Amino acid sequence: MKYYRVLYSSEYAKKNGSFGLISSNMEIDEYAIEDSKPFPKELIDSYDFFWEGNEKKELADIQMSLFSWRFISEKVFNIINKYNTNNDIYFHEVKIQTGNDSMSIYYLMHFDKIYNILIKDQYYKTHGLLRPQIKTKKIKRINVLMYDEYDPSVFLISENVKDEFEQNNIKGASYQLITKRR
């Protein structure tokens, strides 16, 4: 099975990109959510989230924020949740204020388990995380996962999930094929 890193779309980097960002009116401890550690529900529920966009921008399905948390739309939630067969992923519903009285429902995606599958050999020393390689034996039949990655907003999906994302026109993401070794 092929695996892909889910990255934020290049639209976020463009001056006139399509998507705004999510922020908060409170000071956020961006390290409050760490994969493989308990999810701080009460803390997250105390935050107010706002979308920093205008009439020329839209909320993405995989939405970037000013902190390294994974905000996903209900469309992405419905796809990923089907593949969450090991219950390794926790989804926490949040409301994002998008206008004066307008709110959008999104989910914070949190991984209860991090898979140690990154191959750190001579190839890794040369290419690092730009072109990582992973051990696939440990993750057979797992379609969505977090691995020992330096960027906490990135996660892995199988080709099945990627195909479903593309069929459903998921916005805000790009995909990088991961080299695999058994």
Buried (B, 14 or more C-beta within 10 A) or exposed (E): EEBBBBBBBEBBEEEEBBBBBBBBEEEBEEEBBBBEEEBBEEEBEEBEBBBEBEEEBBBBBBBBBEBEBBBBBEBBBEBBBEBBEEEBBBBBEBEBBBEEEEEBEBBBBBBBBBBEBBBEEEBBEEEEEEEBBBBBEEBEEBBBBBBEBEEBBBBBBBBBBBEBBEEEEBBBBBBBEBEBEE
